[in-house]
Amino acid sequence: MEEKLAKLKSLLAEIADLGATSALLNWDQLVNMPAGAAEDRGEQIATIEQILHAKSTSDEIGNLLEDLTQTTKQMDADSDYARLIKVAKHNYDKATKVSAEFVSEFARVSTVAQSVWEKSRAESDFSIFQPYLEQLIGLRQQYADFFKPWDHVYDPLLDDYEPGMKTADVQAIFNALRPKQVELIKAIAEKPQVEKSFLFLEYPEKAQLDFGVEVISKFGYDWNHGRQDKSVHPFTTGFGLNDVRITTRFNTKFLPTAMFGTMHECGHALYELGIAKKYNRTPLGAGASMAVHESQSRLWENLVGRSRAFWKHFYPRLQELFPSQLGNVTAEMFYKAVNAVEPSLIRVEADEATYNLHIMLRLEMEIALMEGSLKAKDAPEAWNAKFKDYLGIVPPDNAQGVLQDVHWSFGGFGYFPTYALGNLVSAQLWERMEQDIPDVEAQVENANFAVILNWLRENVHVYGAKFEPQELVQKVTGSKITPEPFMRYLDKKFKDIYSL
Amino acid sequence: MEEKLAKLKSLLAEIADLGATSALLNWDQLVNMPAGAAEDRGEQIATIEQILHAKSTSDEIGNLLEDLTQTTKQMDADSDYARLIKVAKHNYDKATKVSAEFVSEFARVSTVAQSVWEKSRAESDFSIFQPYLEQLIGLRQQYADFFKPWDHVYDPLLDDYEPGMKTADVQAIFNALRPKQVELIKAIAEKPQVEKSFLFLEYPEKAQLDFGVEVISKFGYDWNHGRQDKSVHPFTTGFGLNDVRITTRFNTKFLPTAMFGTMHECGHALYELGIAKKYNRTPLGAGASMAVHESQSRLWENLVGRSRAFWKHFYPRLQELFPSQLGNVTAEMFYKAVNAVEPSLIRVEADEATYNLHIMLRLEMEIALMEGSLKAKDAPEAWNAKFKDYLGIVPPDNAQGVLQDVHWSFGGFGYFPTYALGNLVSAQLWERMEQDIPDVEAQVENANFAVILNWLRENVHVYGAKFEPQELVQKVTGSKITPEPFMRYLDKKFKDIYSL
């Protein structure tokens, strides 16, 4: 068995290296690659992904996992060894249940669909994208069928991003959350808006960059194992556990974009850099799920970065960098401005109080599309109706409505709910952290982020993908994913800001 | 056969993609990678190289090449098809003749030897490196044995860099060249030195970068298929034929480093970007050899970039960028300064008249080491004696002598002669070009480099690796590689500069 385990580990390491290599090809494409190389890069990524798929679904690895799974049965189910085999087996089973023909067809359609979606959005013409959306829904339904039996057609999709999570769980959570969020937003709407026009002045990029670097260096981002670049859409990516990079987008006419974007991506990076190094080059060397990942980015962006304590510390420095823009703005005014609540059209620009409603709308539509109760052709109308219902406004066109997100164009149904779940988990973790570190607010005010980072490392990061997301949240907070802490957080924060 | 050819092409494309991916992992390591990721990156590169080796030596590809070689026999031997099969077969045969154990052992020793060499050079202590040099010589002798029978033990090594070239050919060329170069240098040494102290003033990096970008943009470097970054040692690398990148090193206390380095690397990049796109993702989509590659970098760096005509055009712009440093320096003074001849210790800093002597010394030592007539322990003494003989000076220590180059530490015996051969080929091509474009000097003076680039593309670049280097040079210039044009070029240039 020793020998089989060693062989398995070497195969898993090879798979991890191929995954890291594919990630580098993608990162380079988005950060460095000259435009004229796009076609070749597509071929290179396809070649690596094909080899990766073949290695991930080989009979050799399947047989080893079969044999080694037997040996874990008399063992502590929470041991690293048992969990490694379990996660590897889960990945293997998912990969092998899907036919090679399907994988190839799905790759083909989703590649084309992404460029069609770009055109469709640019022209704000849904009819261009509609036939591709129909195809992608059909393909994702086929995908779900590979995993029958299930309770709900959406379950296998969700499981790709949130291992072990069921559609019914998410629906229950969102159903409890929705009325409370809607109520809060209504209450805020009756109050005078906060002044935020100074956020829209001219903010030179270099000073924005410098400020971001200072903040995330204080957060504890390790530049010996990371770097920051510019890209059209900000993202975080890792090539193993010792090289986790972030990208940032700058908007010289809106200060928050790069500032909170940098903190957000840094939160993702701190997570991956905090995973136990012993899991490097194994399937455990990754985040537990997209929601847990998002809980980390949101915690640093919002619970820390949009807190009054944070700005007490950092605002003087920001004023120093932007004296003409912020010279007459107080720290308190700035704090309120970056927390202004206002129903808006675009998810990625939404504030903390309205963000989850954007997600709920998408989840409900995805479920209806997958169930077949909503047809692709009716998606724009359904979108606008729900938008009016939840946020009180209607998109003026489809580019700012149903076509705004890239996710559906790559067939990523199942992805959206993780954003809202991440918000909920961030608040659950923060409440638990406040019990362990009662003066956490004072620590933030002193920019002593090490206590927070260490707590997150010990309680969350270090485990990597060893535990499923619900297990991990239960283990740390004593409860599965639940909306109450997040609502308590929102209520407290916005009652204060808006004198509700 | 159609089907077999299609299968072969798809396997070769996969191999090309893996090669491009490995190159990206290396480029990123040298340009972007945070230091703390070195170990993981080593694993990633090893994994990709292992897969690449397995795919390159598979029975499947061997059988296809065997069958398809038969079909080329009734065919035009210079057709793309016949040449593709020939080059692919040559690569396959070379790769499969070497045992897997050897490949693994050589990789292990040369990886360690490189870091040992770094230490050895840093401490200028040859004894640290000596045992590794001995091992590497032994391994390269073993490597040669895989290719028996040969005329000379050095032949298979040379063939890795110069397909089809023999040790005796190189020796004959160098034997004809050496006395002429020595004679020229002696004549120059008797003349007053040219003034060049102004090259050693403070030259800010940004203006150096800007000048370099302007020059290579004029050369025709296509930024839609390339980019420029900084690295410790300048290099050029490509990921397919549509993405060829260069790197530059800046020395703010010596202007020529980045200036000529940028032109040099651009010359390499223009070559790869000029290869017929139909050869992309095939073994023909590469330079013909290292010498032909070097002929391109040297042509742009020296024949163009160190010409009087070039500086007639560009010097006013350079003065504009560096008014305090060059305000009192005339174009003619500058031209002479960047062409100053002076025997010096370090190859990479050597001028055009002395450079080849550095190479000849290395070739003679490599041959003696491989033959066994020189022992590794006696290398420093042999180096210094030859140095005195050819260049009239003796290195004060081994760091500036036998330990200066990285090549031996990775076992790269056979590589050095390509540098000098490249110089010779650059002059042969230039003479031929002067016949086709009689006003080429005027074109340079007008910065109309398109005529030069187009000539090189049509006559050299477009063929990629279709022809062996000697075939290609013969085809273009009517003669194999020969030293006369280079000596005519040196004589004419330096007789003028030094009034010989």
Interface residues (C-beta under 8 A of the other chain):
Chain A: A13 E14 D17 L18 A20 T21 L24 L25 D28 N32 M33 P34 A35 G36 A37 E39 D40 R41 E43 Q44 T47 I48 I51 D222 W223 N224 H225 G226 R227 F239 G240 L241 N242 D243 R245 N280 R281
Chain B: A13 E14 D17 L18 A20 T21 L24 L25 D28 N32 M33 P34 A35 G36 A37 E39 D40 R41 E43 Q44 T47 I48 I51 D222 W223 N224 H225 G226 R227 F239 G240 L241 N242 D243 N280 R281
